[in-house]
Amino acid sequence: MKEKRVERLNNEFKREISSILSEEIKDPRLTAIVSIVNVNITNDLSYADIHVSMLGDEKQKKDSLAAIINSAGYIRKLLGQRMMIRYIPQLRFKYNDYIEQGIRISKLIDEVNKDSKSTE
């Protein structure tokens, strides 16, 4: 039963944090395109690991991640106002380059397909 609740909270947190980042955070350092890839809340609801992926150059990514981490308390406060749970876990933001890896893999697949068509 607890696993279902945590999974449901993971999905709800992902949706709400994405909304907060796009609509509420007005930090000028937040210039990269940010995507919430995954949220993992511990079973005791004390911590939420939020995996973010970004598109942009290295400086934009670094500045955007700093802006998000500095806004963690404000994001947590907004989550408390939006969600109907008694305790909001501590938010820990972690950078993952999933989007970049996906784009790179897609380009490699396109190159292989293009090469195979040109040899036929």
Residue pairs with C-beta under 8 A, 6 or more apart in sequence:
2 43
3 43
6 41
6 43
6 45
9 41
9 45
9 85
10 38
10 39
10 40
10 41
11 39
12 83
13 39
13 41
13 48
13 50
13 79
13 83
14 36
14 38
14 39
14 50
16 78
16 79
16 82
16 83
17 36
17 39
17 50
17 75
17 79
17 91
18 35
18 36
20 75
20 78
20 79
21 30
21 34
21 36
21 68
21 75
24 74
24 75
24 78
25 67
25 68
25 71
25 74
25 75
27 67
27 70
27 71
29 63
29 64
29 66
29 67
30 63
30 64
30 67
30 68
31 56
31 60
31 63
31 64
32 54
32 55
32 56
32 60
32 61
32 63
32 64
33 54
33 55
33 56
34 52
34 53
34 54
34 64
34 68
35 52
35 53
35 54
35 55
35 99
36 50
36 51
36 52
37 51
37 52
37 53
37 96
37 98
37 99
38 50
38 51
38 96
39 48
39 49
39 50
39 51
40 48
40 49
40 51
41 47
41 48
41 49
41 89
42 48
42 89
45 85
45 87
45 89
46 89
46 90
47 89
47 90
47 92
48 89
48 90
48 91
48 92
49 92
49 94
50 91
50 92
50 93
50 94
51 94
51 95
51 96
51 98
52 65
52 68
52 93
52 94
52 95
52 96
53 95
53 96
53 97
53 98
53 99
53 100
54 60
54 61
54 64
54 65
54 95
54 99
55 99
55 100
56 64
61 95
65 93
65 95
68 75
68 93
69 93
72 91
72 92
72 93
75 91
76 88
76 90
76 91
79 88
80 88
